[in-house]
Amino acid sequence: MLSCSTSTCCVIWWQGVTGKAWKKNNEGIKAGVDAPDFTLTGIDGQKVTLSDFRGKYVLLDFWGSWCGPCREANKFMVPLYEKYKDRENFAMISLALDRDDAAWRKAVKEDGLTWYQVNMYETPQGPESVNVLYGINLYPSQILVSPDGKILIRQGGYNPEKDPVGLRLKSLLGE
């Protein structure tokens, strides 16, 4: 079930076995734990594997083309990416949850998202899906992963006035 009742996030409610897996993962995905590895196909057809980015700070941005607050947050993700994109120790991966591949591709183009883009809808559905492995039910959500693969910070929803992920990146990478 999907609800976009606030201006800062959309909420997905998981049910049954998937709901139980989500609840367990939601409680376990926090600072200091290993980020679950994944391999997904990028918008360009190439495989994108999180562990291939070891040695870099990786910003994971969970979003969907159907999510108004996500599309609004993209306006802030673009300059954040532009600020750090030339750093050798930084990468960004947006993980969309879109059934409509054409709508996803259109949103990526319209919003000017030039970093790694993957659609999680290709993964196994249910408890094995990447968004459930990460305990994601708020869209947008961001998770910052350290160069050694540990979660540094997790943020659900997006408020440009209070951006702990952006502040952490600034403290780690400077201006």
C-alpha positions in Angstrom: 0.0 0.0 0.0 1.3 3.5 -0.9 0.5 6.8 0.7 1.9 10.2 -0.2 0.2 12.1 2.5 3.0 14.5 3.4 5.0 17.1 1.4 8.4 15.5 2.4 7.9 11.8 1.7 5.7 8.9 0.4 5.2 5.9 2.6 5.0 2.2 1.5 3.4 -0.3 3.9 4.7 -3.8 3.4 2.5 -6.7 4.4 2.9 -10.4 5.2 6.3 -12.1 4.9 7.7 -9.1 3.1 6.4 -6.9 6.0 8.2 -9.0 8.6 11.4 -8.9 6.6 11.1 -5.2 6.1 10.5 -4.6 9.9 13.6 -6.7 10.8 15.8 -4.9 8.2 14.4 -1.5 9.1 15.5 -1.9 12.7 18.9 -3.3 11.7 19.9 -0.8 9.0 21.7 1.8 11.0 25.0 3.5 11.4 27.9 1.1 11.8 26.4 -2.0 10.1 27.5 -3.4 6.8 25.5 -2.1 3.9 23.8 -5.0 2.1 25.5 -5.6 -1.3 23.4 -5.5 -4.5 23.8 -5.8 -8.2 21.2 -4.1 -10.4 21.1 -3.1 -14.1 21.8 0.6 -14.7 19.8 2.8 -17.0 22.6 2.3 -19.5 22.3 -1.5 -19.4 25.5 -1.9 -17.3 25.5 -3.8 -14.0 25.9 -1.6 -10.9 27.2 -3.5 -7.8 27.6 -1.6 -4.5 30.8 -3.5 -3.5 32.5 -2.3 -6.7 32.5 1.2 -5.1 34.6 0.2 -2.0 37.1 2.9 -1.2 34.5 5.6 -1.9 31.7 7.3 0.0 28.5 6.2 -1.7 25.3 8.1 -1.4 22.3 5.8 -2.0 19.2 7.7 -3.0 15.9 5.7 -2.9 13.2 7.3 -5.0 10.4 6.8 -7.5 9.1 8.7 -10.5 5.6 8.4 -9.1 6.6 10.1 -5.8 6.1 13.9 -5.8 8.3 14.5 -2.8 11.1 12.5 -4.5 10.9 14.5 -7.7 11.1 17.7 -5.5 14.1 16.3 -3.6 15.8 15.6 -6.9 16.1 19.4 -7.3 18.5 19.3 -4.3 20.2 16.0 -5.2 21.5 17.4 -8.5 23.5 20.3 -6.9 24.7 17.9 -4.2 26.0 15.5 -6.8 27.5 18.4 -8.9 29.4 19.5 -5.8 31.2 16.2 -5.2 31.1 14.4 -8.6 34.8 15.0 -9.4 36.0 13.6 -6.1 37.7 10.2 -6.6 36.3 9.1 -3.3 32.6 9.8 -4.0 29.9 8.1 -5.9 26.1 8.4 -6.0 23.6 5.7 -6.9 19.8 6.4 -7.3 17.7 3.4 -6.7 14.2 3.8 -8.1 11.2 1.6 -7.4 9.2 2.0 -10.6 6.9 -0.5 -12.4 6.8 1.8 -15.4 10.2 1.7 -17.0 9.3 4.5 -19.5 8.1 6.8 -16.7 11.3 6.2 -14.7 13.5 6.9 -17.7 11.5 10.0 -18.5 11.9 11.3 -14.9 15.6 10.7 -14.9 16.0 12.8 -18.1 13.5 15.5 -16.9 15.2 15.8 -13.5 18.7 15.9 -14.9 20.0 12.9 -12.9 23.4 12.2 -14.4 24.8 9.8 -11.9 24.3 6.0 -11.6 20.6 5.2 -12.0 19.1 1.7 -11.3 15.5 0.5 -11.1 15.0 -1.9 -8.2 11.8 -3.2 -9.7 13.9 -5.8 -11.6 15.0 -7.5 -8.4 13.2 -10.3 -6.8 10.0 -9.0 -5.2 9.2 -9.6 -1.6 11.7 -10.1 1.2 14.7 -10.4 -1.2 14.1 -7.0 -2.9 16.8 -4.3 -2.3 14.3 -1.8 -0.8 13.2 -4.4 1.7 16.9 -5.4 2.4 17.5 -1.8 3.3 14.3 -1.4 5.3 13.1 1.4 3.1 9.5 2.5 3.3 9.9 6.3 3.1 10.5 7.8 -0.3 12.8 9.5 -0.8 15.4 8.1 1.5 19.1 8.5 1.5 21.8 6.3 3.0 25.5 7.2 3.1 27.9 4.3 2.9 31.6 4.6 4.0 34.6 3.6 1.9 34.7 0.3 3.9 31.0 -0.5 3.2 29.5 0.6 6.5 26.4 2.7 6.8 27.3 6.1 8.1 23.9 7.8 8.2 20.3 7.1 7.1 17.6 9.7 6.3 14.0 9.1 5.5 12.1 11.7 3.6 13.8 14.9 2.5 13.8 18.4 3.9 16.4 20.7 2.4 16.3 22.8 5.6 17.5 19.7 7.6 19.8 17.6 5.5 22.0 15.4 7.8 23.4 13.5 4.8 24.5 16.7 3.0 26.0 18.0 6.2 27.9 14.7 6.8 29.2 14.8 3.2 30.4 18.4 3.8 32.2 17.3 7.0 33.8 14.4 5.2 34.6 15.9 1.8 34.6 19.6 2.5 33.1 22.2 0.1 
